[in-house]
Amino acid sequence: MFGACQHHETATIVTSYHYLSTGQRTCHDDDGCQVACQDSGHDASFAVGTPWPQPRFELHDDQVMDLLTGLIWCRNAGLAEFPLTWQEALDFVAIMNREQKFGQRDWRMPNRRELRSLLSLQTRLPALPEHHPFINVFDGWYWTATTAAIGPAHAWYVALDGGRMFYGGKDQSFMLWPVRGAGLGLVPRTGQSLCHDTAGKVISCSGFGQDGEFRYGAPWPEPRFEIVHAGVLDHLTGLIWRRGANLTPQPVLWREALAAVAGLDREAAGTHWRLPTINELETLVDCAAHSPALPSGHPFTDVQDIYWSSTTSLFEPDWAWALYLEKGATGVGQKRFAQFSVWAVATFDRTSDGSPTTNILTQ
């Protein structure tokens, strides 16, 4: 497929905070052919999110520091060797700490945002940054410490083959990739504050190693959202979202989603709307909520279930990433056939003294 398509380069870079770049550098049309990024409205045409340092990783024997997030990962992504149930995975990490594996005793199972922070959506099999130093990476599902609010007997897992994130029963068996450290605060908290056993019952968090116990990540500001003339400002990410979360009268194809936002941008004076990346969409998810998985008291109206992102799936580039907001999952849809909803976003950039660089708050 790639060989039949003309090669093109990417465009400009926009800097943001508290969410990461997807790593996507190329743009692809409905058929998956690579196209010019300029004025395409695709993820790589904006390259938003905190950019990756070069080099991205620093190897320390059996541990790898991610210089982007500050998190420290086991170099061996298959340390447990075999798939484990969710509780077995938590128990495995507890044993690592008792034995001070690699001289450390603060290992834990990553929460879903921490595990997603490793992903590169420019690569596949595995969906990790190029030239990463990890070994024994399994091209399949890895557990996270985050329970699925929509079904607390389930927990979130991430697929390392292409980057999807969904949830499965805690009695199922998947791989484990331990992490340690609190990070640099670039990755937001998931919003989860409770802990659940394998049957979904709420339990004490103390000593169980779940997301709700540690609550690692950048804390959410209070209030998190502010209604402004142009839309809704998210104080966590600095993004401006349309308050009406349903731009089109009915679900549309991917190219129609891009066109709808482009039309909105042409009509707006000074507000440069675009189709969000999958990482931008995912920051809206509150992992303590479902149907929709948005923070309590959010100001958005007409919220729908599935939203297109501007990010192509490089596993199959005629597919694009989408947020399944009822559940909080990240999946994909075929660009030519799937009909999803559209939610527009704009970047609220600040100068070095913290003042806005545009009139997006007052227009």
Protein Blocks (a to p, Z undefined) as FASTA:
>chain_A
ZZmpccdddddddddehiacehiabdcdfkopacdfehnlpaklnogajdddddfbdceh
jaccdfknopacdfblclnopacdfklmmmmmmmmmmnopghiakbccddfklmmmmpcc
kbghiabdehiabehiacbddddfbdcfklmkbccdddfknopacdddfkbccddddded
jbjolaccehiabdcdfkopacdfehnlpaklnopajdddddfbdcdfklccdfknopac
dfblcfbfbdcdfklmmmmmmmmmmmpghiacddddfklmmmmpcfkbghiabdehiabe
hiafbdcdfbdcfkbmmbccdddfknopacdddfklpccdddddddddddfkopafbfkl
mZZ
